[in-house]
């Protein structure tokens, strides 16, 4: 015992303890930070750069047909459709006729004379409710994994029904995918474009070929999906006289696309605000050249989320919603103010629509247009 505790051994033990304590202190100076799933990072510089990138990006779900799970196989929702000018819209129920779960939304919906949308104090809660209503009414455009010929890019269109005061519809499942929406005063064109293969190669870090990008993205938006011609529609067929995307209806083009995440900045060296900024700009330019609009194309970024969150029935992430409120206006007298003189009745529809991306209103537009052609009173020629 005395041998173990001699001065030399004590000094050696103290030196070892001091070194060990120094190591603990050194590591204590670097607190461990728990990062969100899409910002995981490796600090081991000895890892191979390529392997490190692949492992890190494995934390982000690729928005592709094979990764969307049961959501792509759901029977509910609108897989694709074709509702053009003059068609009836049986699924667009008057929301004022059903129970609403918050007083603020109920106040908005229950006023049958209401023609314009009101500001919303709690936007996140409001979008949760809108999502719940759309899910109940099966008004989501659901991405399809069954259209293998062009990897399931999905398009559809809707005309706002003249006999309904409120209309809601949207697209969800945006956890890296892109949606092009063209909304107007009489209807909306809406789409879902997979991240892979349109913007990137499946299971890889590389960008897809330019030909693949145009063939599986823009060409389907323009002409419809060739593997689903009975239901899919292209925007060009909606631009003629009386069409919902005719210039007279003031259509506005939106591209909803993911922001660049922190992990993509760190491991891929991406410095742009949007993940696919160059290609999205090309797409916006092509759409702007074909669709006549009083507004420039709007490019809207959203934050990546989990696949299951983007498909949630009552959430706000990973989705875009078009909300419409309208009503019939009083007949308007013609230019003659004399009650004895000739006059015309011009029944009109007045309202507004707005686009939600996540819990943000990114655009709102009011409108007024004739409900039927003018009718001249012939009793006073």
C-alpha positions in Angstrom: 0.0 0.0 0.0 2.8 2.4 0.9 4.6 1.5 -2.3 1.6 2.5 -4.4 1.2 5.8 -2.6 4.8 7.0 -2.8 5.3 10.6 -4.1 6.3 9.5 -7.6 3.2 7.4 -8.2 1.0 10.2 -6.7 2.5 12.7 -9.2 1.9 10.3 -12.1 -1.8 9.7 -11.1 -2.3 13.5 -10.8 -0.9 14.0 -14.2 -3.1 11.4 -15.8 -6.2 12.9 -14.0 -5.2 16.4 -15.2 -4.9 15.3 -18.8 -8.3 13.4 -18.6 -10.0 16.5 -17.1 -8.4 18.7 -19.8 -10.0 16.5 -22.5 -13.4 16.7 -20.8 -13.1 20.5 -20.6 -12.1 20.7 -24.2 -15.2 18.8 -25.4 -17.4 20.7 -23.0 -16.5 23.9 -24.8 -18.3 22.5 -27.9 -21.9 21.9 -26.9 -23.8 19.3 -28.8 -26.6 20.8 -30.9 -29.7 18.7 -32.0 -30.5 19.8 -35.5 -33.7 19.3 -37.5 -33.8 16.2 -39.6 -33.0 18.2 -42.8 -29.9 19.9 -41.2 -28.0 16.9 -39.9 -24.3 17.2 -40.5 -21.2 15.2 -40.0 -18.1 16.7 -38.3 -15.8 13.7 -39.1 -13.5 15.1 -41.8 -12.0 11.7 -42.4 -15.2 10.5 -44.1 -15.1 10.2 -47.9 -16.8 13.3 -49.3 -19.1 11.4 -51.6 -20.1 9.0 -48.9 -20.7 11.8 -46.5 -23.0 13.5 -49.0 -25.1 10.4 -49.7 -25.4 9.6 -46.0 -26.4 13.2 -45.2 -28.9 13.5 -48.0 -30.4 10.2 -46.9 -32.0 12.2 -44.1 -34.1 14.1 -46.7 -36.9 12.2 -48.4 -36.8 12.4 -52.1 -40.2 13.5 -53.5 -40.6 10.6 -56.0 -43.4 8.2 -57.0 -41.8 5.3 -55.1 -41.5 7.2 -51.9 -44.9 8.7 -51.3 -46.4 5.5 -49.8 -50.1 4.9 -49.4 -50.9 8.6 -50.2 -50.4 8.0 -53.9 -52.7 5.0 -53.8 -55.6 6.8 -52.0 -58.9 6.6 -53.8 -60.1 9.9 -52.2 -59.2 13.2 -53.8 -59.0 14.2 -57.4 -56.5 12.1 -59.2 -56.9 14.2 -62.3 -59.8 16.0 -64.0 -61.1 18.1 -66.8 -63.6 20.7 -65.9 -63.7 23.4 -68.5 -65.8 26.5 -69.2 -69.5 25.7 -69.0 -69.2 22.5 -67.0 -70.9 21.8 -63.8 -68.9 21.2 -60.6 -70.8 18.8 -58.4 -68.1 18.5 -55.8 -67.8 22.2 -55.0 -70.3 22.3 -52.1 -71.4 25.6 -50.6 -69.3 25.6 -47.4 -71.7 27.9 -45.6 -74.2 25.0 -45.5 -72.1 22.8 -43.2 -70.7 23.0 -39.7 -67.5 24.9 -39.3 -65.3 24.4 -36.2 -64.1 27.9 -35.5 -66.1 31.1 -34.9 -63.9 33.2 -37.2 -64.3 30.8 -40.1 -68.0 30.4 -39.4 -68.5 34.1 -39.5 -66.9 34.2 -42.9 -68.7 31.3 -44.4 -72.2 31.9 -43.0 -72.7 35.3 -44.6 -74.4 34.3 -47.9 -74.1 37.9 -49.3 -70.4 37.9 -48.8 -68.4 38.5 -52.0 -64.8 39.1 -50.8 -62.4 37.2 -48.5 -61.6 38.7 -45.1 -58.1 39.0 -43.5 -57.3 36.1 -41.1 -55.7 36.8 -37.7 -54.4 33.2 -37.0 -53.3 32.1 -40.5 -51.9 28.7 -39.3 -55.1 27.7 -37.5 -57.1 28.9 -40.5 -55.1 26.7 -43.0 -55.5 23.7 -40.7 -59.3 24.1 -40.9 -59.2 24.7 -44.7 -57.1 21.5 -45.1 -59.6 19.6 -43.0 -62.5 20.8 -45.1 -60.7 20.0 -48.4 -59.9 16.5 -47.1 -63.5 16.0 -46.1 -64.7 17.2 -49.5 -62.0 15.2 -51.3 -60.8 18.3 -53.1 -57.0 17.7 -53.1 -55.2 17.0 -56.3 -53.4 13.8 -55.3 -50.1 12.9 -56.9 -50.2 9.7 -58.9 -47.6 6.9 -58.9 -49.5 4.9 -61.4 -48.7 7.0 -64.5 -45.4 5.3 -65.2 -45.0 6.5 -68.8 -44.1 10.0 -67.7 -43.6 9.3 -64.0 -47.0 10.5 -62.8 -46.9 14.3 -63.4 -50.6 15.2 -62.7 -52.7 18.0 -64.0 -56.3 19.1 -63.6 -58.6 22.2 -63.9 -61.6 23.6 -62.1 -64.2 26.2 -62.9 -65.7 28.1 -60.0 -69.4 27.2 -59.9 -71.7 30.2 -60.3 -74.2 28.8 -57.8 -71.8 28.4 -55.0 -70.5 31.1 -52.6 -67.4 29.3 -51.5 -64.9 27.0 -53.2 -61.8 25.3 -51.8 -59.3 23.1 -53.6 -55.6 22.4 -53.3 -52.5 20.3 -53.9 -50.5 18.6 -51.1 -47.7 16.1 -51.0 -45.1 18.9 -51.5 -42.0 17.7 -49.7 -39.5 18.4 -52.5 -41.9 18.3 -55.4 -43.1 21.4 -57.4 -46.6 22.6 -58.3 -47.6 24.9 -61.1 -50.9 26.7 -60.4 -52.6 29.1 -62.7 -55.6 30.8 -61.0 -58.0 33.2 -62.7 -61.3 35.0 -62.0 -63.3 32.0 -63.2 -61.2 28.9 -62.5 -57.8 27.3 -61.8 -55.3 25.0 -63.4 -53.4 22.9 -60.9 -50.6 20.4 -61.1 -48.1 18.2 -59.2 -44.6 17.6 -60.6 -42.3 15.0 -59.0 -38.9 16.1 -57.9 -37.5 12.9 -59.4 -37.1 12.4 -62.3 -38.2 15.8 -63.5 -35.6 17.9 -61.6 -33.1 15.3 -60.4 -32.2 11.7 -61.1 -33.8 9.1 -58.7 -31.7 8.1 -55.8 -28.8 10.3 -57.0 -27.4 13.7 -56.4 -27.2 14.6 -60.1 -29.5 16.9 -62.0 -31.8 15.2 -64.5 -31.2 15.6 -68.2 -32.6 18.8 -69.8 -34.7 16.7 -72.2 -36.2 14.8 -69.2 -37.0 18.0 -67.4 -39.0 19.5 -70.3 -40.6 16.2 -71.3 -41.8 15.2 -67.9 -42.5 18.7 -66.7 -43.4 21.6 -69.0 -44.7 19.4 -71.9 -47.2 17.8 -69.6 -48.3 21.1 -68.2 -48.8 22.4 -71.7 -50.5 19.3 -73.3 -51.7 17.0 -70.5 -50.3 13.7 -69.4 -50.2 11.3 -72.5 -50.7 8.3 -70.3 -53.9 9.7 -68.8 -55.6 11.5 -71.6 -59.1 10.9 -70.3 -58.5 12.9 -67.2 -55.3 15.0 -67.5 -55.5 18.4 -69.3 -53.0 20.9 -70.5 -53.2 24.6 -69.9 -53.3 25.4 -73.7 -56.8 23.9 -74.0 -58.1 26.4 -71.4 -56.8 29.6 -73.0 -59.3 30.1 -75.9 -62.4 32.3 -75.8 -64.5 31.4 -72.8 -61.7 29.4 -71.2 -60.8 29.9 -67.6 -57.2 30.9 -68.6 -58.2 33.3 -71.3 -56.5 36.7 -70.9 -59.9 38.3 -70.1 -60.1 36.3 -66.9 -56.8 37.7 -65.6 -54.9 34.4 -65.0 -51.9 34.5 -62.7 -49.1 31.9 -62.9 -47.6 30.4 -59.7 -44.7 28.0 -59.3 -44.5 26.5 -55.8 -41.1 24.9 -55.3 -38.8 24.0 -52.4 -36.2 26.3 -50.8 -32.6 25.1 -50.5 -32.2 23.4 -47.2 -29.2 23.8 -44.9 -28.0 20.3 -45.6 -28.1 21.0 -49.4 -26.1 24.1 -48.8 -23.4 22.4 -46.7 -23.0 19.1 -48.7 -23.9 20.1 -52.2 -22.6 23.6 -52.2 -25.9 25.1 -53.4 -26.0 28.8 -52.8 -29.3 29.8 -54.4 -32.4 30.5 -52.3 -34.4 27.8 -54.2 -33.3 24.3 -54.6 -33.8 24.2 -58.4 -33.7 27.9 -59.0 -32.2 27.9 -62.5 -34.7 25.4 -63.8 -37.6 27.0 -62.1 -36.7 30.3 -63.7 -36.6 28.6 -67.1 -40.0 27.1 -66.4 -41.4 30.5 -65.4 -40.1 32.0 -68.6 -41.7 29.3 -70.7 -45.0 29.6 -69.0 -45.0 33.4 -69.2 -44.4 33.2 -73.0 -47.4 30.9 -73.5 -50.0 32.1 -70.9 -51.1 35.7 -71.4 -51.3 37.3 -68.0 -51.4 40.9 -66.6 -49.0 39.7 -63.9 -45.5 38.3 -64.0 -45.1 34.6 -63.1 -44.9 34.3 -59.3 -42.2 31.9 -57.9 -43.0 30.9 -54.4 -40.6 28.9 -52.1 -41.7 26.5 -49.4 -39.7 24.6 -46.7 -39.0 20.9 -47.1 -40.9 18.7 -44.7 -41.5 15.0 -44.1 -43.6 13.0 -46.6 -46.2 12.1 -44.0 -46.5 15.7 -42.8 -47.0 16.9 -46.4 -49.9 14.5 -46.8 -51.5 15.2 -43.4 -55.3 15.8 -43.6 -55.3 18.8 -41.4 -51.8 20.3 -41.6 -50.4 23.4 -43.3 -46.9 22.2 -44.5 -46.3 20.8 -47.9 -49.5 22.2 -49.6 -51.0 25.0 -51.6 -54.7 26.0 -51.4 -56.9 28.1 -53.6 -59.7 29.8 -51.7 -62.6 31.5 -53.5 -65.5 33.6 -52.2 -68.1 35.1 -54.5 -71.7 36.2 -54.8 -74.2 37.7 -57.3 -74.2 41.5 -57.5 -77.4 43.6 -57.8 -78.5 44.4 -61.3 -76.9 47.6 -62.6 -78.9 50.4 -64.4 -77.7 51.6 -67.8 -76.4 55.0 -68.6 -79.8 56.6 -68.5 -80.6 57.9 -65.0 -84.2 58.7 -66.0 -86.5 56.0 -64.7 -88.8 56.6 -67.7 -86.1 56.0 -70.2 -84.5 52.7 -71.5 -82.2 50.9 -69.1 -80.3 47.6 -69.0 -79.8 45.0 -66.4 -76.3 43.5 -66.2 -76.3 40.7 -63.6 -72.7 40.2 -62.4 -70.7 37.8 -60.2 -68.3 39.5 -57.8 -65.8 37.9 -55.6 -62.1 37.2 -54.8 -59.7 34.4 -54.7 -56.4 34.0 -52.9 -53.6 31.5 -52.9 -52.2 30.0 -49.7 -48.8 28.4 -49.6 -48.2 26.8 -46.2 -49.7 29.3 -43.8 -49.0 32.4 -46.0 -51.3 34.3 -48.4 -49.1 34.8 -51.4 -51.6 36.5 -53.7 -55.2 37.7 -53.7 -57.3 39.1 -56.5 -60.8 40.6 -56.7 -63.0 40.3 -59.7 -66.3 41.2 -61.2 -67.7 39.9 -64.5 -71.1 39.5 -66.2 -73.2 36.6 -65.2 -75.2 36.6 -68.4 -75.3 38.9 -71.4 -77.1 42.2 -70.9 -80.9 42.2 -71.3 -82.5 45.3 -72.6 -85.9 46.3 -71.1 -88.1 46.6 -74.2 -91.2 47.9 -72.3 -90.0 51.5 -72.7 -88.6 51.7 -76.2 
